[in-house]
Amino acid sequence: MTKITSRVPPDHQPCRRDSEGAVKMNRNQKFSNNQRNLRKQPPGDRVVRFKCSLSNTVLDVLRGRNWQEIKDDGEWDFYWCDVGWMKEVFDHVYMEEHMRICHFRNHYELTRKNLMVKNLKRFKKQLDREFGKVESSKCEFYPQTYELPSEYHIFVEEFKKAPGTIWIMKPVAKSQGKGIFLFRKLKDIIDWKKQSGSYFRPQGERSEDKEAPELYVVQRYIDNPYLIGGRKFDLRIYVLVTAYNPLKVWLYKEGFARFSNTRYSLDSIEDTYVHLTNVAIQKTAPDYDPEKGCKWSLLQLRQYLTARHGIELIEDVFRKLDDIIIYSLKSVQKIIINDKHCFEMYGYDIMLDGRLKPWLLEVNASPSLTASNQEDYELKCRLLDDMTNVIDMENRLTGKEKRVGGFDLMWSDGPVYVDDGGADCTPDPGFSTNTFLGCHNDRKKQLKQLFKKAPVKKS
């Protein structure tokens, strides 16, 4: 069990005063203050101390930086915590100026499926009032969505308008494809309610002897996905937010497309191997090959799409991906509790339909960082190592950088533009914003140049 401490420093004890009212400290208090002053100091020339709640690639990368691993209740500078710790412990912990943790206090405003849509709808209405429909239309990148059970009756009315339409049910707080299913008929929801024990309380009914139902979202299923080799896929894009006020966003060049293991068809909507691209689902397929996996790099995908559809169209698609990221973050900017100790690396899941329109499926606060094969492991090691370079526990950066390894600064209280040629793309991007998703980048050379004047400090 995690020990909960007060945000007031533990050694902050009342002091005695002499006859003239001057503060007197005993030897223990002086020693305690000296200890606290030492703890308050940023790492500087000493080694960075870290804690990690995971035992996967994250732990490997942090150990690989030669930082000192702290266990139990030891003093730390950097903590890769889980969301449970944020909920239960964060508000009770005193943190010094330099300490960093990997979540914002109410990250769920963007990463819970129902709250994400709620905030996007609200933001769209705000843009419509302030700037008009042209601007608000840029938020039309998520499927038609209702929360169950609270919006069940509204959903039924919409369902009746288009009989035969396929809908998809998703639990709001689960990941890796758990609890998701497709349906065409309302009776399928009734059958699901009986099997799962969930219920929808009729309007006006109050019940004290029943547990609250698990929340779900029901969305209009995107039944015309863009297919490659007859297979459906979605994109996993990594986004690092280091502050919400002012908003500061970094976009990682690398990522991947996750393919289904089975050719796409609407003949069998209950076949998860056809309709869900989550690796946790696909790796259980009888013919799944863990070495080959079901992934393309975003570089491969961008090259394929450009060869098939041309430079101009694909540049526009990738610009729309940028818009999805920024507009979704701005929708929660005033809601997320900004804290200088916090950062968040999100995993965006986006799908392209047959017209190459991108759709935001969900945003993950804890994207899987467990590798599915060696190539995946190396990608996630680069991602995490560059993330720690951006967080800069060793104080090696100036704060003016637009590129750190594979991360490009895409927003810093406003859009960030290219001024140094950017990265190598195939083909070169024709736009001026500082985003190079799916582009080649020699990160080792870039990092060497970046830290040439500020070598890594050794303990």
C-alpha positions in Angstrom: 0.0 0.0 0.0 1.3 3.5 -0.9 2.1 5.6 2.1 0.1 8.9 2.0 1.9 12.0 3.3 0.8 15.6 3.7 1.5 18.3 1.1 3.0 20.2 4.1 6.7 19.2 4.4 7.1 16.5 7.1 9.8 18.3 8.9 7.9 21.6 9.1 7.4 21.6 12.9 6.6 24.6 15.2 9.7 26.4 16.5 10.4 27.6 20.0 11.0 31.3 20.6 13.3 33.1 23.0 12.2 35.8 25.4 12.4 38.5 22.7 10.3 36.4 20.3 13.2 35.3 18.1 13.0 31.8 16.6 15.2 29.2 18.2 15.9 25.9 16.5 17.3 22.8 18.2 20.0 20.6 16.5 17.4 18.1 15.2 15.4 20.9 13.5 18.6 22.4 11.9 19.6 19.0 10.6 16.1 18.4 9.4 16.1 21.7 7.5 19.4 20.9 6.0 18.0 17.6 4.7 15.0 19.3 3.3 17.1 21.9 1.5 19.1 19.1 0.0 15.8 17.4 -1.2 14.5 20.6 -2.6 17.5 21.0 -5.0 17.0 19.9 -8.6 19.2 17.0 -9.7 22.0 19.2 -11.0 25.2 17.2 -10.8 23.6 14.4 -8.8 21.9 11.4 -10.4 18.1 11.7 -11.0 16.0 9.5 -8.7 13.0 7.8 -10.2 10.1 5.5 -9.3 8.2 3.4 -11.8 4.9 1.5 -11.3 5.5 -0.6 -14.4 7.9 -3.4 -15.3 8.0 -3.0 -19.1 9.7 -0.8 -21.6 9.3 2.3 -19.4 11.4 0.7 -16.6 14.1 -0.4 -19.1 14.4 3.1 -20.5 14.6 4.8 -17.1 17.2 2.3 -16.0 19.1 2.8 -19.3 19.5 6.5 -18.5 21.6 5.5 -15.4 19.1 7.2 -13.1 18.8 5.8 -9.6 15.8 3.6 -9.0 13.8 4.3 -5.9 11.4 1.8 -4.3 8.9 2.0 -1.5 8.8 5.4 0.1 12.2 6.8 -0.9 12.7 10.3 -2.1 12.2 10.6 -5.9 12.5 13.3 -8.6 10.6 11.5 -11.4 7.7 9.1 -10.9 6.0 7.1 -13.7 2.8 6.4 -11.7 -0.4 4.7 -12.5 -3.8 6.6 -12.7 -4.9 4.9 -9.5 -2.0 6.7 -7.6 -3.1 10.0 -9.1 -6.7 9.5 -7.8 -5.8 8.2 -4.3 -2.5 9.8 -3.4 -1.5 12.8 -5.5 -3.6 15.4 -3.5 -1.9 14.3 -0.3 1.7 14.4 -1.4 4.1 17.4 -1.0 6.1 17.9 -4.2 9.2 20.0 -4.6 9.6 22.4 -7.5 11.6 20.1 -9.7 9.6 16.9 -9.3 7.7 15.4 -12.2 4.9 12.9 -12.6 3.3 11.4 -15.8 -0.3 12.4 -15.4 -2.5 15.4 -14.9 -4.9 15.3 -12.0 -8.1 15.0 -14.0 -6.6 13.5 -17.2 -9.9 11.5 -17.6 -11.6 14.6 -19.0 -10.0 13.7 -22.3 -9.3 9.9 -21.9 -12.7 8.7 -20.8 -14.8 8.1 -23.9 -18.0 9.7 -22.7 -16.2 12.8 -21.2 -14.1 13.3 -24.4 -17.2 13.5 -26.5 -19.0 15.7 -24.0 -16.1 18.2 -24.0 -15.8 18.1 -27.8 -19.5 18.9 -28.1 -19.3 21.7 -25.7 -16.2 23.1 -27.4 -17.9 22.9 -30.8 -20.8 24.9 -29.6 -18.4 27.5 -28.1 -16.6 27.8 -31.5 -19.9 28.2 -33.3 -21.0 31.1 -31.0 -17.6 32.9 -31.1 -16.3 32.2 -34.6 -19.1 30.7 -36.7 -19.8 27.4 -38.3 -16.7 27.2 -40.5 -14.5 27.1 -37.4 -16.8 24.8 -35.4 -17.0 22.4 -38.3 -13.3 21.5 -37.7 -14.5 19.7 -34.6 -16.6 17.2 -36.6 -14.1 14.4 -36.4 -15.8 12.0 -33.9 -18.6 9.6 -34.7 -22.2 10.3 -33.6 -22.1 9.3 -29.9 -24.5 8.8 -27.0 -23.8 7.9 -23.4 -25.7 5.0 -21.9 -27.8 4.7 -19.8 -28.3 8.5 -19.4 -29.0 9.2 -23.1 -30.7 5.9 -23.9 -34.0 7.4 -24.9 -32.3 10.0 -27.2 -30.3 7.2 -28.8 -33.4 5.1 -29.4 -35.1 8.0 -31.3 -32.0 8.3 -33.5 -31.7 4.6 -34.0 -35.3 4.4 -35.3 -34.4 7.1 -38.0 -32.0 4.8 -39.8 -33.0 1.1 -39.3 -30.2 -1.4 -40.1 -27.4 1.0 -39.3 -24.6 -0.6 -37.4 -23.7 0.8 -34.0 -20.8 0.0 -31.7 -20.9 -0.3 -27.9 -17.9 0.6 -25.8 -17.4 0.7 -22.0 -16.2 4.2 -21.2 -13.3 3.3 -18.9 -11.9 0.1 -20.4 -9.1 -0.4 -22.9 -7.6 -3.1 -25.2 -11.0 -3.8 -26.8 -12.6 -5.2 -23.7 -16.4 -5.1 -23.6 -16.8 -3.8 -27.2 -19.4 -5.2 -29.5 -21.4 -4.3 -32.6 -25.1 -4.5 -33.2 -27.9 -3.7 -35.7 -31.0 -4.3 -33.6 -32.2 -2.9 -30.4 -32.9 -6.4 -29.1 -29.2 -7.0 -29.2 -28.8 -4.4 -26.4 -31.6 -6.1 -24.4 -29.8 -9.4 -24.7 -26.6 -7.7 -23.7 -28.3 -6.2 -20.6 -29.5 -9.6 -19.5 -26.0 -11.2 -20.0 -24.0 -8.4 -18.4 -26.4 -7.6 -15.6 -26.5 -4.0 -16.7 -29.8 -2.1 -16.7 -31.2 1.1 -17.9 -33.3 2.8 -15.3 -36.6 4.2 -16.8 -36.9 8.0 -16.5 -38.2 9.0 -13.1 -37.5 5.7 -11.5 -35.4 5.8 -8.3 -33.7 2.7 -7.0 -31.6 2.3 -3.9 -31.2 -1.4 -4.0 -29.5 -1.6 -7.4 -25.9 -0.8 -8.2 -25.3 2.0 -10.7 -24.9 0.5 -14.2 -21.5 0.5 -16.0 -21.3 3.5 -18.3 -21.1 2.8 -22.0 -21.0 5.0 -25.1 -22.8 3.9 -28.2 -21.4 5.2 -31.5 -22.5 5.1 -35.1 -20.0 2.5 -36.5 -17.7 3.7 -39.3 -18.6 0.9 -41.8 -16.6 2.2 -44.7 -13.1 2.2 -43.4 -10.1 2.7 -45.7 -8.7 -0.7 -46.5 -5.2 -1.8 -47.3 -5.0 -5.4 -48.6 -8.6 -5.7 -47.7 -7.9 -5.1 -44.0 -9.1 -2.5 -41.7 -6.6 -0.4 -39.6 -6.3 2.5 -37.3 -3.4 4.8 -36.3 -1.7 5.1 -33.0 -0.2 8.6 -32.6 1.8 9.8 -29.6 1.3 13.2 -28.2 3.2 14.8 -25.3 1.6 17.6 -23.3 4.0 19.4 -20.9 1.5 22.1 -19.9 -2.1 23.1 -20.4 -1.8 26.8 -19.3 -0.3 27.9 -21.6 -0.9 24.8 -23.8 2.4 23.2 -25.0 2.1 20.1 -27.2 4.8 17.9 -28.8 4.0 15.4 -31.6 6.1 12.3 -32.1 7.1 11.6 -35.7 6.9 7.8 -35.3 3.8 5.7 -34.6 2.1 2.9 -36.3 -1.0 1.6 -38.1 -2.6 -1.4 -36.4 -4.2 -3.8 -38.9 -6.9 -6.5 -38.3 -5.8 -10.0 -38.9 -8.8 -10.9 -41.1 -10.1 -9.3 -44.2 -12.9 -6.7 -43.7 -16.5 -7.7 -44.1 -19.9 -6.7 -42.7 -21.2 -10.3 -43.1 -20.2 -11.1 -39.5 -20.3 -8.1 -37.2 -19.6 -10.2 -34.1 -16.1 -11.2 -35.4 -13.7 -9.1 -33.3 -10.7 -10.1 -35.5 -12.4 -8.3 -38.4 -13.6 -5.1 -36.7 -11.3 -4.4 -33.7 -7.6 -3.6 -34.5 -6.4 -3.7 -30.9 -3.2 -5.7 -30.6 -4.6 -7.3 -27.4 -7.4 -8.7 -29.6 -5.5 -9.5 -32.7 -2.7 -11.5 -31.0 -5.2 -14.1 -29.9 -6.1 -14.9 -33.5 -5.2 -18.5 -34.4 -2.9 -17.5 -37.3 -1.3 -14.4 -35.6 2.5 -14.2 -36.1 4.1 -12.2 -33.2 7.2 -11.6 -35.2 5.4 -10.1 -38.2 2.6 -8.6 -36.1 -0.1 -6.6 -37.7 1.6 -3.2 -37.9 3.0 -0.7 -40.3 5.1 2.2 -39.3 3.6 5.6 -40.0 6.5 6.2 -42.4 5.4 3.2 -44.4 1.8 4.2 -44.3 2.5 7.8 -45.4 4.7 6.5 -48.3 2.0 4.1 -49.4 -0.8 6.7 -49.3 1.3 9.3 -51.1 2.2 6.8 -53.9 -1.5 5.9 -54.3 -3.2 9.3 -53.9 -0.6 12.0 -54.5 1.3 14.5 -52.3 -1.4 17.2 -52.1 -4.2 15.0 -50.8 -2.1 13.2 -48.2 -0.6 16.5 -46.9 -4.2 17.6 -46.4 -5.0 14.3 -44.5 -2.0 14.8 -42.2 -3.0 18.4 -41.6 -6.4 17.2 -40.4 -4.6 14.8 -38.0 -2.9 17.9 -36.5 -6.3 19.6 -36.2 -7.8 16.6 -34.4 -4.9 16.7 -31.8 -5.1 20.4 -31.2 -8.8 20.9 -31.1 -9.3 17.9 -28.8 -6.7 19.3 -26.4 -8.2 22.8 -26.5 -11.6 21.3 -25.7 -10.2 20.4 -22.3 -7.6 23.1 -21.8 -9.7 25.1 -19.4 -10.9 22.0 -17.5 -7.7 20.1 -17.0 -6.1 21.1 -13.7 -2.7 22.5 -14.8 0.2 21.6 -12.5 3.8 22.4 -13.2 4.8 18.9 -11.9 2.7 17.1 -14.4 3.0 16.0 -18.0 1.0 13.5 -20.1 1.9 11.3 -23.0 -1.3 10.4 -24.8 -2.0 7.7 -27.3 -4.4 8.9 -30.0 -6.4 6.3 -31.9 -7.6 7.6 -35.2 -9.2 5.8 -38.2 -9.4 6.8 -41.9 -12.6 6.1 -43.7 -12.9 5.3 -47.4 -12.8 9.0 -48.3 -9.6 9.4 -46.2 -11.5 11.5 -43.6 -9.8 10.9 -40.2 -12.0 10.0 -37.2 -11.0 10.2 -33.6 -11.8 7.0 -31.8 -10.3 7.6 -28.4 -7.4 9.1 -26.5 -5.5 6.9 -24.1 -3.9 8.3 -20.9 -1.9 5.1 -20.5 -1.1 3.9 -24.0 0.3 0.4 -24.0 4.1 0.5 -23.7 4.6 -3.2 -23.6 6.3 -4.3 -26.8 4.7 -6.9 -29.1 8.0 -7.7 -30.9 11.5 -6.4 -31.2 10.7 -3.7 -33.7 7.9 -2.4 -31.5 10.2 -2.5 -28.5 12.8 -0.4 -30.3 10.2 2.2 -31.3 8.8 2.5 -27.7 12.4 2.8 -26.3 13.0 5.7 -28.7 9.7 7.3 -27.8 10.3 7.1 -24.1 13.9 8.2 -24.3 12.9 11.3 -26.3 10.1 11.9 -23.9 12.5 12.1 -21.0 14.7 14.3 -23.0 11.8 16.8 -23.5 10.9 16.6 -19.8 14.6 17.5 -19.2 15.2 16.4 -15.6 19.0 17.1 -16.2 18.3 20.7 -17.2 20.2 20.5 -20.5 17.7 22.3 -22.7 17.2 26.1 -23.2 13.4 25.9 -23.4 13.5 27.3 -27.0 13.9 24.0 -28.8 11.3 23.1 -31.5 12.7 19.6 -32.0 14.0 17.0 -29.5 14.8 13.6 -31.0 11.6 12.4 -32.6 9.4 15.0 -30.9 8.4 18.2 -32.7 6.9 21.1 -30.9 3.5 21.7 -32.6 1.8 24.1 -30.3 3.2 26.6 -27.7 0.3 28.9 -26.8 -0.2 29.0 -30.6 0.9 27.1 -33.7 4.6 26.5 -34.1 6.2 27.0 -37.6 9.2 25.6 -39.2 12.3 27.8 -39.5 15.1 25.3 -40.1 14.0 22.9 -42.7 12.4 20.4 -40.4 12.8 16.6 -41.1 13.2 14.6 -44.3 9.9 13.4 -45.7 9.2 11.3 -48.7 8.0 13.5 -50.3 8.9 16.8 -48.6 5.9 18.4 -46.8 4.6 21.4 -48.5 3.3 23.1 -45.4 5.0 25.3 -42.8 3.8 24.0 -39.5 6.4 22.2 -37.3 4.8 18.7 -37.6 6.4 15.8 -39.4 4.2 12.8 -38.6 5.3 9.8 -40.6 8.5 11.5 -41.8 12.1 10.1 -41.5 14.3 11.7 -38.9 17.8 10.9 -37.9 17.2 11.3 -34.2 20.7 10.2 -33.1 22.3 13.0 -35.2 19.7 15.5 -34.0 20.2 14.6 -30.3 24.0 14.7 -30.7 23.8 18.3 -32.2 21.3 19.3 -29.5 23.3 18.2 -26.6 26.7 19.0 -28.1 27.1 22.1 -25.9 25.4 20.5 -22.9 26.7 16.9 -22.4 24.9 14.5 -20.2 25.8 15.2 -16.6 27.2 12.2 -14.8 26.6 11.2 -11.2 
